[in-house]
Amino acid sequence: MIAKLIPTDGSQPIAIDRNLTIVGRKKGLCDLVLDNSSISKVHCAVAKTDGLLFIRDLGSTNGTKVNGQRVSRGALLPGDEIAFANVKFRVHLGPDEVEAAEQTEKLLSLPKLIDTSEDEEEGELVSVDSENDLPLISDD
């Protein structure tokens, strides 16, 4: 899973590569350093596990907000807006390149439902419902 924080000011997106990312102002202590005096030295933690993203405030002075609500901890969903003091980001979650390639391969290997032979101009629908695939059971 790829997780990114996309700054709302249009700056470069920040990839969340680690399972645990410490966000704050203190270089050498934080994995994601945000140079802003309104952000605490150690502001919050972002955890990535099993395809999910979680956030936990680490006692910051100005707080951590998710969609405008101050939180001490919580789950993050794609599109959520998170704010560390007055610095705002949008959450992006998606499959990584390997997962995306595997999903594409699975989709391409599915049987075709439309006959696209060259004899037909628009193609012919093979089956609309399962009536032809399964025997009907009478109500008797």
Chimera marker file (.cmm) of the C-alpha trace (Angstrom):
<marker_set name="trace">
<marker id="1" x="0.000" y="0.000" z="0.000" r="1" g="1" b="0" radius="0.5"/>
<marker id="2" x="1.184" y="3.473" z="-0.845" r="1" g="1" b="0" radius="0.5"/>
<marker id="3" x="0.362" y="6.172" z="1.672" r="1" g="1" b="0" radius="0.5"/>
<marker id="4" x="1.015" y="9.835" z="0.951" r="1" g="1" b="0" radius="0.5"/>
<marker id="5" x="0.328" y="13.115" z="2.669" r="1" g="1" b="0" radius="0.5"/>
<marker id="6" x="-0.493" y="15.700" z="0.031" r="1" g="1" b="0" radius="0.5"/>
<marker id="7" x="-0.022" y="19.290" z="1.238" r="1" g="1" b="0" radius="0.5"/>
<marker id="8" x="-3.100" y="21.442" z="0.667" r="1" g="1" b="0" radius="0.5"/>
<marker id="9" x="-0.832" y="24.338" z="-0.355" r="1" g="1" b="0" radius="0.5"/>
<marker id="10" x="0.234" y="22.452" z="-3.499" r="1" g="1" b="0" radius="0.5"/>
<marker id="11" x="3.698" y="21.481" z="-2.260" r="1" g="1" b="0" radius="0.5"/>
<marker id="12" x="5.314" y="18.140" z="-3.085" r="1" g="1" b="0" radius="0.5"/>
<marker id="13" x="3.477" y="15.052" z="-1.678" r="1" g="1" b="0" radius="0.5"/>
<marker id="14" x="5.200" y="13.219" z="1.168" r="1" g="1" b="0" radius="0.5"/>
<marker id="15" x="5.347" y="9.412" z="1.028" r="1" g="1" b="0" radius="0.5"/>
<marker id="16" x="4.746" y="7.529" z="4.265" r="1" g="1" b="0" radius="0.5"/>
<marker id="17" x="7.210" y="4.678" z="3.697" r="1" g="1" b="0" radius="0.5"/>
<marker id="18" x="7.609" y="3.350" z="7.228" r="1" g="1" b="0" radius="0.5"/>
<marker id="19" x="5.202" y="1.371" z="9.372" r="1" g="1" b="0" radius="0.5"/>
<marker id="20" x="5.633" y="4.069" z="12.046" r="1" g="1" b="0" radius="0.5"/>
<marker id="21" x="6.401" y="7.679" z="11.133" r="1" g="1" b="0" radius="0.5"/>
<marker id="22" x="7.022" y="10.313" z="13.802" r="1" g="1" b="0" radius="0.5"/>
<marker id="23" x="5.997" y="13.805" z="12.684" r="1" g="1" b="0" radius="0.5"/>
<marker id="24" x="7.408" y="16.928" z="14.281" r="1" g="1" b="0" radius="0.5"/>
<marker id="25" x="9.866" y="19.791" z="14.179" r="1" g="1" b="0" radius="0.5"/>
<marker id="26" x="12.914" y="18.093" z="15.755" r="1" g="1" b="0" radius="0.5"/>
<marker id="27" x="15.528" y="16.898" z="13.248" r="1" g="1" b="0" radius="0.5"/>
<marker id="28" x="17.151" y="13.598" z="14.148" r="1" g="1" b="0" radius="0.5"/>
<marker id="29" x="14.189" y="12.583" z="16.291" r="1" g="1" b="0" radius="0.5"/>
<marker id="30" x="11.356" y="12.791" z="13.754" r="1" g="1" b="0" radius="0.5"/>
<marker id="31" x="11.018" y="10.846" z="10.512" r="1" g="1" b="0" radius="0.5"/>
<marker id="32" x="8.945" y="13.613" z="8.914" r="1" g="1" b="0" radius="0.5"/>
<marker id="33" x="10.351" y="17.014" z="9.869" r="1" g="1" b="0" radius="0.5"/>
<marker id="34" x="8.059" y="20.013" z="9.341" r="1" g="1" b="0" radius="0.5"/>
<marker id="35" x="9.842" y="23.324" z="9.817" r="1" g="1" b="0" radius="0.5"/>
<marker id="36" x="7.029" y="25.342" z="11.371" r="1" g="1" b="0" radius="0.5"/>
<marker id="37" x="7.077" y="26.926" z="14.826" r="1" g="1" b="0" radius="0.5"/>
<marker id="38" x="3.428" y="25.967" z="15.476" r="1" g="1" b="0" radius="0.5"/>
<marker id="39" x="4.320" y="22.272" z="15.242" r="1" g="1" b="0" radius="0.5"/>
<marker id="40" x="5.664" y="20.580" z="18.373" r="1" g="1" b="0" radius="0.5"/>
<marker id="41" x="9.143" y="19.049" z="18.422" r="1" g="1" b="0" radius="0.5"/>
<marker id="42" x="7.474" y="15.626" z="18.511" r="1" g="1" b="0" radius="0.5"/>
<marker id="43" x="3.935" y="16.264" z="17.294" r="1" g="1" b="0" radius="0.5"/>
<marker id="44" x="2.271" y="12.979" z="16.316" r="1" g="1" b="0" radius="0.5"/>
<marker id="45" x="2.787" y="9.446" z="15.039" r="1" g="1" b="0" radius="0.5"/>
<marker id="46" x="1.367" y="7.963" z="11.843" r="1" g="1" b="0" radius="0.5"/>
<marker id="47" x="1.164" y="4.159" z="11.774" r="1" g="1" b="0" radius="0.5"/>
<marker id="48" x="0.653" y="2.083" z="8.636" r="1" g="1" b="0" radius="0.5"/>
<marker id="49" x="-0.585" y="-1.474" z="9.163" r="1" g="1" b="0" radius="0.5"/>
<marker id="50" x="-2.582" y="-4.013" z="7.144" r="1" g="1" b="0" radius="0.5"/>
<marker id="51" x="-3.530" y="-1.460" z="4.496" r="1" g="1" b="0" radius="0.5"/>
<marker id="52" x="-4.782" y="1.050" z="7.066" r="1" g="1" b="0" radius="0.5"/>
<marker id="53" x="-3.381" y="4.331" z="8.337" r="1" g="1" b="0" radius="0.5"/>
<marker id="54" x="-3.718" y="5.526" z="11.933" r="1" g="1" b="0" radius="0.5"/>
<marker id="55" x="-2.727" y="8.771" z="13.635" r="1" g="1" b="0" radius="0.5"/>
<marker id="56" x="-1.943" y="9.537" z="17.277" r="1" g="1" b="0" radius="0.5"/>
<marker id="57" x="-1.187" y="12.931" z="18.776" r="1" g="1" b="0" radius="0.5"/>
<marker id="58" x="1.871" y="12.777" z="21.042" r="1" g="1" b="0" radius="0.5"/>
<marker id="59" x="0.856" y="15.556" z="23.419" r="1" g="1" b="0" radius="0.5"/>
<marker id="60" x="1.436" y="18.387" z="20.962" r="1" g="1" b="0" radius="0.5"/>
<marker id="61" x="0.758" y="21.959" z="22.064" r="1" g="1" b="0" radius="0.5"/>
<marker id="62" x="-1.434" y="22.986" z="19.120" r="1" g="1" b="0" radius="0.5"/>
<marker id="63" x="-3.047" y="19.606" z="18.473" r="1" g="1" b="0" radius="0.5"/>
<marker id="64" x="-3.711" y="17.282" z="15.586" r="1" g="1" b="0" radius="0.5"/>
<marker id="65" x="-6.956" y="17.541" z="13.638" r="1" g="1" b="0" radius="0.5"/>
<marker id="66" x="-8.697" y="15.145" z="11.256" r="1" g="1" b="0" radius="0.5"/>
<marker id="67" x="-11.355" y="16.782" z="9.072" r="1" g="1" b="0" radius="0.5"/>
<marker id="68" x="-11.413" y="19.796" z="11.389" r="1" g="1" b="0" radius="0.5"/>
<marker id="69" x="-11.878" y="17.798" z="14.615" r="1" g="1" b="0" radius="0.5"/>
<marker id="70" x="-9.116" y="17.677" z="17.201" r="1" g="1" b="0" radius="0.5"/>
<marker id="71" x="-8.156" y="14.057" z="17.871" r="1" g="1" b="0" radius="0.5"/>
<marker id="72" x="-5.883" y="12.206" z="20.229" r="1" g="1" b="0" radius="0.5"/>
<marker id="73" x="-5.921" y="9.165" z="17.926" r="1" g="1" b="0" radius="0.5"/>
<marker id="74" x="-7.916" y="7.713" z="15.068" r="1" g="1" b="0" radius="0.5"/>
<marker id="75" x="-8.020" y="5.970" z="11.704" r="1" g="1" b="0" radius="0.5"/>
<marker id="76" x="-7.364" y="7.875" z="8.487" r="1" g="1" b="0" radius="0.5"/>
<marker id="77" x="-9.335" y="7.357" z="5.290" r="1" g="1" b="0" radius="0.5"/>
<marker id="78" x="-8.454" y="8.386" z="1.731" r="1" g="1" b="0" radius="0.5"/>
<marker id="79" x="-9.296" y="12.049" z="1.235" r="1" g="1" b="0" radius="0.5"/>
<marker id="80" x="-9.239" y="12.929" z="4.943" r="1" g="1" b="0" radius="0.5"/>
<marker id="81" x="-7.723" y="16.303" z="5.754" r="1" g="1" b="0" radius="0.5"/>
<marker id="82" x="-5.226" y="16.216" z="8.597" r="1" g="1" b="0" radius="0.5"/>
<marker id="83" x="-3.740" y="19.274" z="10.230" r="1" g="1" b="0" radius="0.5"/>
<marker id="84" x="-0.682" y="19.487" z="12.452" r="1" g="1" b="0" radius="0.5"/>
<marker id="85" x="-1.301" y="22.881" z="14.044" r="1" g="1" b="0" radius="0.5"/>
<marker id="86" x="-1.827" y="25.070" z="10.927" r="1" g="1" b="0" radius="0.5"/>
<marker id="87" x="-0.082" y="22.784" z="8.397" r="1" g="1" b="0" radius="0.5"/>
<marker id="88" x="-2.668" y="20.795" z="6.391" r="1" g="1" b="0" radius="0.5"/>
<marker id="89" x="-2.490" y="17.651" z="4.268" r="1" g="1" b="0" radius="0.5"/>
<marker id="90" x="-4.854" y="15.358" z="2.355" r="1" g="1" b="0" radius="0.5"/>
<marker id="91" x="-4.479" y="11.621" z="2.913" r="1" g="1" b="0" radius="0.5"/>
<marker id="92" x="-3.869" y="9.454" z="-0.153" r="1" g="1" b="0" radius="0.5"/>
<marker id="93" x="-3.984" y="5.657" z="0.122" r="1" g="1" b="0" radius="0.5"/>
<marker id="94" x="-3.654" y="3.268" z="-2.787" r="1" g="1" b="0" radius="0.5"/>
<marker id="95" x="-2.072" y="0.051" z="-4.008" r="1" g="1" b="0" radius="0.5"/>
<marker id="96" x="1.655" y="0.039" z="-4.623" r="1" g="1" b="0" radius="0.5"/>
<marker id="97" x="2.989" y="-0.714" z="-8.111" r="1" g="1" b="0" radius="0.5"/>
<marker id="98" x="3.285" y="-4.481" z="-7.491" r="1" g="1" b="0" radius="0.5"/>
<marker id="99" x="-0.281" y="-4.686" z="-6.137" r="1" g="1" b="0" radius="0.5"/>
<marker id="100" x="-1.591" y="-2.603" z="-9.038" r="1" g="1" b="0" radius="0.5"/>
<marker id="101" x="0.190" y="-4.830" z="-11.578" r="1" g="1" b="0" radius="0.5"/>
<marker id="102" x="-1.231" y="-7.967" z="-9.923" r="1" g="1" b="0" radius="0.5"/>
<marker id="103" x="-4.751" y="-6.496" z="-9.966" r="1" g="1" b="0" radius="0.5"/>
<marker id="104" x="-4.401" y="-5.548" z="-13.638" r="1" g="1" b="0" radius="0.5"/>
<marker id="105" x="-3.170" y="-9.050" z="-14.496" r="1" g="1" b="0" radius="0.5"/>
<marker id="106" x="-6.158" y="-10.606" z="-12.690" r="1" g="1" b="0" radius="0.5"/>
<marker id="107" x="-8.582" y="-8.322" z="-14.535" r="1" g="1" b="0" radius="0.5"/>
<marker id="108" x="-7.041" y="-9.132" z="-17.899" r="1" g="1" b="0" radius="0.5"/>
<marker id="109" x="-7.280" y="-12.878" z="-17.210" r="1" g="1" b="0" radius="0.5"/>
<marker id="110" x="-11.047" y="-12.768" z="-16.557" r="1" g="1" b="0" radius="0.5"/>
<marker id="111" x="-13.214" y="-14.385" z="-19.246" r="1" g="1" b="0" radius="0.5"/>
<marker id="112" x="-14.749" y="-12.010" z="-21.755" r="1" g="1" b="0" radius="0.5"/>
<marker id="113" x="-18.497" y="-11.470" z="-21.547" r="1" g="1" b="0" radius="0.5"/>
<marker id="114" x="-18.750" y="-9.905" z="-24.986" r="1" g="1" b="0" radius="0.5"/>
<marker id="115" x="-17.827" y="-11.653" z="-28.231" r="1" g="1" b="0" radius="0.5"/>
<marker id="116" x="-15.608" y="-9.195" z="-30.061" r="1" g="1" b="0" radius="0.5"/>
<marker id="117" x="-14.993" y="-11.304" z="-33.156" r="1" g="1" b="0" radius="0.5"/>
<marker id="118" x="-14.359" y="-9.417" z="-36.371" r="1" g="1" b="0" radius="0.5"/>
<marker id="119" x="-17.506" y="-10.873" z="-37.980" r="1" g="1" b="0" radius="0.5"/>
<marker id="120" x="-19.757" y="-8.750" z="-35.794" r="1" g="1" b="0" radius="0.5"/>
<marker id="121" x="-19.744" y="-4.994" z="-36.067" r="1" g="1" b="0" radius="0.5"/>
<marker id="122" x="-20.535" y="-4.213" z="-32.410" r="1" g="1" b="0" radius="0.5"/>
<marker id="123" x="-19.971" y="-7.560" z="-30.690" r="1" g="1" b="0" radius="0.5"/>
<marker id="124" x="-22.527" y="-9.989" z="-29.330" r="1" g="1" b="0" radius="0.5"/>
<marker id="125" x="-23.525" y="-10.329" z="-25.695" r="1" g="1" b="0" radius="0.5"/>
<marker id="126" x="-22.816" y="-13.876" z="-24.531" r="1" g="1" b="0" radius="0.5"/>
<marker id="127" x="-24.955" y="-13.891" z="-21.375" r="1" g="1" b="0" radius="0.5"/>
<marker id="128" x="-27.056" y="-11.310" z="-19.587" r="1" g="1" b="0" radius="0.5"/>
<marker id="129" x="-28.163" y="-13.400" z="-16.640" r="1" g="1" b="0" radius="0.5"/>
<marker id="130" x="-27.651" y="-16.822" z="-15.174" r="1" g="1" b="0" radius="0.5"/>
<marker id="131" x="-30.925" y="-18.267" z="-16.521" r="1" g="1" b="0" radius="0.5"/>
<marker id="132" x="-29.000" y="-20.088" z="-19.244" r="1" g="1" b="0" radius="0.5"/>
<marker id="133" x="-26.259" y="-21.148" z="-16.840" r="1" g="1" b="0" radius="0.5"/>
<marker id="134" x="-28.364" y="-22.721" z="-14.061" r="1" g="1" b="0" radius="0.5"/>
<marker id="135" x="-31.391" y="-24.998" z="-14.239" r="1" g="1" b="0" radius="0.5"/>
<marker id="136" x="-34.622" y="-23.493" z="-12.939" r="1" g="1" b="0" radius="0.5"/>
<marker id="137" x="-36.219" y="-25.073" z="-9.871" r="1" g="1" b="0" radius="0.5"/>
<marker id="138" x="-39.981" y="-25.257" z="-9.967" r="1" g="1" b="0" radius="0.5"/>
<marker id="139" x="-42.112" y="-24.006" z="-7.074" r="1" g="1" b="0" radius="0.5"/>
<marker id="140" x="-44.009" y="-27.344" z="-6.875" r="1" g="1" b="0" radius="0.5"/>
<link id1="1" id2="2" r="1" g="1" b="0" radius="0.2"/>
<link id1="2" id2="3" r="1" g="1" b="0" radius="0.2"/>
<link id1="3" id2="4" r="1" g="1" b="0" radius="0.2"/>
<link id1="4" id2="5" r="1" g="1" b="0" radius="0.2"/>
<link id1="5" id2="6" r="1" g="1" b="0" radius="0.2"/>
<link id1="6" id2="7" r="1" g="1" b="0" radius="0.2"/>
<link id1="7" id2="8" r="1" g="1" b="0" radius="0.2"/>
<link id1="8" id2="9" r="1" g="1" b="0" radius="0.2"/>
<link id1="9" id2="10" r="1" g="1" b="0" radius="0.2"/>
<link id1="10" id2="11" r="1" g="1" b="0" radius="0.2"/>
<link id1="11" id2="12" r="1" g="1" b="0" radius="0.2"/>
<link id1="12" id2="13" r="1" g="1" b="0" radius="0.2"/>
<link id1="13" id2="14" r="1" g="1" b="0" radius="0.2"/>
<link id1="14" id2="15" r="1" g="1" b="0" radius="0.2"/>
<link id1="15" id2="16" r="1" g="1" b="0" radius="0.2"/>
<link id1="16" id2="17" r="1" g="1" b="0" radius="0.2"/>
<link id1="17" id2="18" r="1" g="1" b="0" radius="0.2"/>
<link id1="18" id2="19" r="1" g="1" b="0" radius="0.2"/>
<link id1="19" id2="20" r="1" g="1" b="0" radius="0.2"/>
<link id1="20" id2="21" r="1" g="1" b="0" radius="0.2"/>
<link id1="21" id2="22" r="1" g="1" b="0" radius="0.2"/>
<link id1="22" id2="23" r="1" g="1" b="0" radius="0.2"/>
<link id1="23" id2="24" r="1" g="1" b="0" radius="0.2"/>
<link id1="24" id2="25" r="1" g="1" b="0" radius="0.2"/>
<link id1="25" id2="26" r="1" g="1" b="0" radius="0.2"/>
<link id1="26" id2="27" r="1" g="1" b="0" radius="0.2"/>
<link id1="27" id2="28" r="1" g="1" b="0" radius="0.2"/>
<link id1="28" id2="29" r="1" g="1" b="0" radius="0.2"/>
<link id1="29" id2="30" r="1" g="1" b="0" radius="0.2"/>
<link id1="30" id2="31" r="1" g="1" b="0" radius="0.2"/>
<link id1="31" id2="32" r="1" g="1" b="0" radius="0.2"/>
<link id1="32" id2="33" r="1" g="1" b="0" radius="0.2"/>
<link id1="33" id2="34" r="1" g="1" b="0" radius="0.2"/>
<link id1="34" id2="35" r="1" g="1" b="0" radius="0.2"/>
<link id1="35" id2="36" r="1" g="1" b="0" radius="0.2"/>
<link id1="36" id2="37" r="1" g="1" b="0" radius="0.2"/>
<link id1="37" id2="38" r="1" g="1" b="0" radius="0.2"/>
<link id1="38" id2="39" r="1" g="1" b="0" radius="0.2"/>
<link id1="39" id2="40" r="1" g="1" b="0" radius="0.2"/>
<link id1="40" id2="41" r="1" g="1" b="0" radius="0.2"/>
<link id1="41" id2="42" r="1" g="1" b="0" radius="0.2"/>
<link id1="42" id2="43" r="1" g="1" b="0" radius="0.2"/>
<link id1="43" id2="44" r="1" g="1" b="0" radius="0.2"/>
<link id1="44" id2="45" r="1" g="1" b="0" radius="0.2"/>
<link id1="45" id2="46" r="1" g="1" b="0" radius="0.2"/>
<link id1="46" id2="47" r="1" g="1" b="0" radius="0.2"/>
<link id1="47" id2="48" r="1" g="1" b="0" radius="0.2"/>
<link id1="48" id2="49" r="1" g="1" b="0" radius="0.2"/>
<link id1="49" id2="50" r="1" g="1" b="0" radius="0.2"/>
<link id1="50" id2="51" r="1" g="1" b="0" radius="0.2"/>
<link id1="51" id2="52" r="1" g="1" b="0" radius="0.2"/>
<link id1="52" id2="53" r="1" g="1" b="0" radius="0.2"/>
<link id1="53" id2="54" r="1" g="1" b="0" radius="0.2"/>
<link id1="54" id2="55" r="1" g="1" b="0" radius="0.2"/>
<link id1="55" id2="56" r="1" g="1" b="0" radius="0.2"/>
<link id1="56" id2="57" r="1" g="1" b="0" radius="0.2"/>
<link id1="57" id2="58" r="1" g="1" b="0" radius="0.2"/>
<link id1="58" id2="59" r="1" g="1" b="0" radius="0.2"/>
<link id1="59" id2="60" r="1" g="1" b="0" radius="0.2"/>
<link id1="60" id2="61" r="1" g="1" b="0" radius="0.2"/>
<link id1="61" id2="62" r="1" g="1" b="0" radius="0.2"/>
<link id1="62" id2="63" r="1" g="1" b="0" radius="0.2"/>
<link id1="63" id2="64" r="1" g="1" b="0" radius="0.2"/>
<link id1="64" id2="65" r="1" g="1" b="0" radius="0.2"/>
<link id1="65" id2="66" r="1" g="1" b="0" radius="0.2"/>
<link id1="66" id2="67" r="1" g="1" b="0" radius="0.2"/>
<link id1="67" id2="68" r="1" g="1" b="0" radius="0.2"/>
<link id1="68" id2="69" r="1" g="1" b="0" radius="0.2"/>
<link id1="69" id2="70" r="1" g="1" b="0" radius="0.2"/>
<link id1="70" id2="71" r="1" g="1" b="0" radius="0.2"/>
<link id1="71" id2="72" r="1" g="1" b="0" radius="0.2"/>
<link id1="72" id2="73" r="1" g="1" b="0" radius="0.2"/>
<link id1="73" id2="74" r="1" g="1" b="0" radius="0.2"/>
<link id1="74" id2="75" r="1" g="1" b="0" radius="0.2"/>
<link id1="75" id2="76" r="1" g="1" b="0" radius="0.2"/>
<link id1="76" id2="77" r="1" g="1" b="0" radius="0.2"/>
<link id1="77" id2="78" r="1" g="1" b="0" radius="0.2"/>
<link id1="78" id2="79" r="1" g="1" b="0" radius="0.2"/>
<link id1="79" id2="80" r="1" g="1" b="0" radius="0.2"/>
<link id1="80" id2="81" r="1" g="1" b="0" radius="0.2"/>
<link id1="81" id2="82" r="1" g="1" b="0" radius="0.2"/>
<link id1="82" id2="83" r="1" g="1" b="0" radius="0.2"/>
<link id1="83" id2="84" r="1" g="1" b="0" radius="0.2"/>
<link id1="84" id2="85" r="1" g="1" b="0" radius="0.2"/>
<link id1="85" id2="86" r="1" g="1" b="0" radius="0.2"/>
<link id1="86" id2="87" r="1" g="1" b="0" radius="0.2"/>
<link id1="87" id2="88" r="1" g="1" b="0" radius="0.2"/>
<link id1="88" id2="89" r="1" g="1" b="0" radius="0.2"/>
<link id1="89" id2="90" r="1" g="1" b="0" radius="0.2"/>
<link id1="90" id2="91" r="1" g="1" b="0" radius="0.2"/>
<link id1="91" id2="92" r="1" g="1" b="0" radius="0.2"/>
<link id1="92" id2="93" r="1" g="1" b="0" radius="0.2"/>
<link id1="93" id2="94" r="1" g="1" b="0" radius="0.2"/>
<link id1="94" id2="95" r="1" g="1" b="0" radius="0.2"/>
<link id1="95" id2="96" r="1" g="1" b="0" radius="0.2"/>
<link id1="96" id2="97" r="1" g="1" b="0" radius="0.2"/>
<link id1="97" id2="98" r="1" g="1" b="0" radius="0.2"/>
<link id1="98" id2="99" r="1" g="1" b="0" radius="0.2"/>
<link id1="99" id2="100" r="1" g="1" b="0" radius="0.2"/>
<link id1="100" id2="101" r="1" g="1" b="0" radius="0.2"/>
<link id1="101" id2="102" r="1" g="1" b="0" radius="0.2"/>
<link id1="102" id2="103" r="1" g="1" b="0" radius="0.2"/>
<link id1="103" id2="104" r="1" g="1" b="0" radius="0.2"/>
<link id1="104" id2="105" r="1" g="1" b="0" radius="0.2"/>
<link id1="105" id2="106" r="1" g="1" b="0" radius="0.2"/>
<link id1="106" id2="107" r="1" g="1" b="0" radius="0.2"/>
<link id1="107" id2="108" r="1" g="1" b="0" radius="0.2"/>
<link id1="108" id2="109" r="1" g="1" b="0" radius="0.2"/>
<link id1="109" id2="110" r="1" g="1" b="0" radius="0.2"/>
<link id1="110" id2="111" r="1" g="1" b="0" radius="0.2"/>
<link id1="111" id2="112" r="1" g="1" b="0" radius="0.2"/>
<link id1="112" id2="113" r="1" g="1" b="0" radius="0.2"/>
<link id1="113" id2="114" r="1" g="1" b="0" radius="0.2"/>
<link id1="114" id2="115" r="1" g="1" b="0" radius="0.2"/>
<link id1="115" id2="116" r="1" g="1" b="0" radius="0.2"/>
<link id1="116" id2="117" r="1" g="1" b="0" radius="0.2"/>
<link id1="117" id2="118" r="1" g="1" b="0" radius="0.2"/>
<link id1="118" id2="119" r="1" g="1" b="0" radius="0.2"/>
<link id1="119" id2="120" r="1" g="1" b="0" radius="0.2"/>
<link id1="120" id2="121" r="1" g="1" b="0" radius="0.2"/>
<link id1="121" id2="122" r="1" g="1" b="0" radius="0.2"/>
<link id1="122" id2="123" r="1" g="1" b="0" radius="0.2"/>
<link id1="123" id2="124" r="1" g="1" b="0" radius="0.2"/>
<link id1="124" id2="125" r="1" g="1" b="0" radius="0.2"/>
<link id1="125" id2="126" r="1" g="1" b="0" radius="0.2"/>
<link id1="126" id2="127" r="1" g="1" b="0" radius="0.2"/>
<link id1="127" id2="128" r="1" g="1" b="0" radius="0.2"/>
<link id1="128" id2="129" r="1" g="1" b="0" radius="0.2"/>
<link id1="129" id2="130" r="1" g="1" b="0" radius="0.2"/>
<link id1="130" id2="131" r="1" g="1" b="0" radius="0.2"/>
<link id1="131" id2="132" r="1" g="1" b="0" radius="0.2"/>
<link id1="132" id2="133" r="1" g="1" b="0" radius="0.2"/>
<link id1="133" id2="134" r="1" g="1" b="0" radius="0.2"/>
<link id1="134" id2="135" r="1" g="1" b="0" radius="0.2"/>
<link id1="135" id2="136" r="1" g="1" b="0" radius="0.2"/>
<link id1="136" id2="137" r="1" g="1" b="0" radius="0.2"/>
<link id1="137" id2="138" r="1" g="1" b="0" radius="0.2"/>
<link id1="138" id2="139" r="1" g="1" b="0" radius="0.2"/>
<link id1="139" id2="140" r="1" g="1" b="0" radius="0.2"/>
</marker_set>
